[in-house]
Amino acid sequence: MRKKQHSTLMQVEFVCPKCGKKLAWALPTSEINCPACGTWVTDRNRRIENTLYLPLDSDQMVLFC
């Protein structure tokens, strides 16, 4: 099976499908573990609350240490 490739790398919002916790904005190929319920969230099983995509170099992204 072939994966879709974007001309530019875009991030999507990962939301846990089990508990609904908003986890992170990341590349669609990422896997994120939900700290609230322990579910592994991928692009296939993430809850889609919106269809926004953000470029990697977006000034709208704020990271907290």
N, C-alpha and C positions, 0 to 999 in steps of 0.2 A: 504494500500500500504506500502510495506517495503522500508526503506531507506538503501542504501549501507553503510556498515561500513568498514572503513579501519583499518588495524592492527595497524597503527600509525596515529596520527592526522596530516593531511597535509593541508596547506593553498593554496588557489587559488587567482588569481588576479581578483578583482572586477572592471569592467569597465561599465559605464552607457550605457544602450542600446539606450537611447534617444539622449544624447549629446556627448557621446564618452569620457567623462572625466575619467581618471584613478583615482580610489578612494582609494583602499587599498588592501593589501594582508590579507586575513582572512579565517577562517574556512568556508567550503561550507554551513554550516547551518546558517551563519550570514545573517543579513539584514542591508543594509547600505543606508542611505539617501544621494542622490547626492546634494551637496550644490549649484551647478550651476543651475540645472533645477528642483530640488525637487522630482525627481523620486525615488521610493524605489527600490533598486536593490537586488535581491536574486540570488541564484545559478541557478534558472530556467530561469531568464530573463537577466542575465548578458551577456554582449557582450564578446565572447571568442576570444581573440586575440592570445592566445597561449595555450598550454596544459601543462604548467609547474606546478609542485606541489612542495611546499617547506615544510620541516618538521618544527614543531613549534620551535625547538631549533636550527634552522639554523643560522650560523654565517653570512650569507649573508643579513639577515634582519637588517636594521638600522631604529630605531625609532627616530623621531624628536619631541621634546617637544614644 
